[in-house]
Amino acid sequence: MTAENAQKTSKKIPVWAWVVIGVAGLAILGALINPKNGSSAEVGSAPSALAVAPKAEPAVTAEAAVEEEVAITEENEAPQPAAQAPAPAQKVATSGGLSESNAREACMSAGDKLLTYGGKIRWILGAYPAQIVDDQWFFKVEAQPKNEYGTKIKHAMFECYVGGSDTAPVVSDAYIY
């Protein structure tokens, strides 16, 4: 048989057959592993049952608990620090009533206008925490713009300042560097 004839007579195994073989192999492996405790079992052996005895908890009476509490408080005679005042809550809107979500929407549209040749502004994974600076929302986000040849520019940043109100947000500055 020549090499040409051997090549014509050999058949390739279709992809679906490899999938069936893989699934059957996983089923066989799953049958060999005991699902109760994760240990491998011998072929034909019965599954083993694990018996776990509950731990007995010591019985504590109310008198013993009070005595123990008194002993603990006598040992710790150091003065307790004064409770710290809770940190002031971060502003959720500017003085004009602009919320973060509406400011972010305005920045998204401004960022899309800056991407003349396409690209991405990574609002989910590449966003830094939004801040209110000079009564405007400030957003700093990782960007990946494309140049006029379609090449992605890595390690770029998009910054945006938004003021105004919820009904009329105003993007005062937006740029990619």
N, C-alpha and C positions, 0 to 999 in steps of 0.2 A: 504494500500500500504506500503510495507516495504521500508526501506532506500535504499536497493539495487535496487529495481525497480524504485524508485524515481530518483536515480542517472542515471539510464539508459534512462529514458524518458525525462530528462531535456536536452535541446539543448542549445548550446552556440551560441551567436550571432557572426557572422563572422566579421572580421576586416573591410572589405569593407563596411559593413552596418553601422558601427560606423563612418566611414569616411563620408558616405552620410548624416548621421544624423548631424554630426558636420558642414558640409558645408551648409546644409539647415538651421541650427540654425544661422550661421553667416549671411546668406542671409536675414533672418527675422530681425536680429538685424540691419543690414545695411539699410533695408527698413524703420526701425523705426527712424533712425537718419537722420536729414535733412542735406544733403551734402553741402548746401549753407552756413550755419552759424554754423553747428556742434551742434545745440541744438536738444533735443529730441522732436519729434512731437507726437501729439495725434493720435491714430489710426483713420484713415478716415479723418483727417484734411488736408486742402490744405497747400502747402508750403508757408511760409511767405516770402515776399520780403523785403529786407532791402534797405532803401533809405538813401544814404549818400550824404550830400550836400558838394561840394568842398569848401575849405576855400578860402576866398578872400585874396589875397596877397596885401600888401600895395604898392601903386604906388610910385616909387622912381625916381626922375628926376636926370639928370646928375649933375646939380648944387648942389642938396642936397647931392649927393654921394661925390662930391669933398669937400664940406664943412665938411661932416662927417669925411672924410679921414684926412683932415687938423686938425680937432679937436683931432682925435686919435693920430696923430703923435706929436702934441704939448703936450699931456698928458704924453706920453712915451718919456721923454727926457733922460732916462738912456742910456749910451753907449751900443751898441750891441757888444756881444763878437765876437772875430775874428773867422772866419770859421776854423774849425778843419781840419787838413789834413786827407784824407781818410786813413783808416788802410791799411797797406801793404797787398797785396793779398798773400794768402798762396801758397806755391810752389805746382805745380801740377805734377812735375816730379823731379827725382833726377838729379844730374849732369851727370849721365850716360844715362839719357833719359828714365828711367823706370817710367811708368805711374802707377797710383794707381790701375787701373783695372787689369793690367797684374801682378802686385805684389800680388793682392788679389787672382788671379787664382793660382799663385805659392804657396801661403799660404794654399789655400783650398786643393791642392793635398798633401802638406806636412802634413796637419792636418788629412786627410783621412788615411795616412800611419801610423800615431800615434795611431789611433783608432783600435788596433789589434783585440779587441773583440766586436767592433761595438760601436754605440753611435751617438751623434749629436754634431756638432759645429754650434751654432746659429748665422749664418752670417747676418740674417735680423733683428731680434728683440734683439739679445744680443751683437751686435757689438758696440764697443766704437769708437769714431772718429779716423781715421787713421792719423798718424803723420810721418813726416820725421825726423829721429833722426840719426845723424852722417852719413848723405847721404845714409840712408837706410829707407825703409818704415817699420813702426812699426804698427802691428795690435794686438789688444787685444779684445778677443771675449769670451763670455760665452760658456762653453762646458758642455756636459753631457755624459761622456764616460761610458762604461760598463766594469765590471770586468770579470774575467774568468768564473764566475758563471752566467753571464747575468744580474746582478743587476746594475741598473743605479746609478752612483755616481753624486750627485747633488752638485751645487755650486763650480764647477771646472772652471778654466780659461785656455784659450789657447792663447799663445803669439807667435808672429812670426816676424822675421826680414828678410827683402828681399832687396838685392842690385842687381847691374848689370844693364842690359839694357832691353828694350822691347823684343828684339830678344832672349836674353839669361838671364832670371832672375835667381838669385842665392839666395837660402834660406840659410842664414848663421846660423840661430838659430830658432828652433821651439820646443815648449814644452807645456805640459799640467800639471798644478799643481792644 
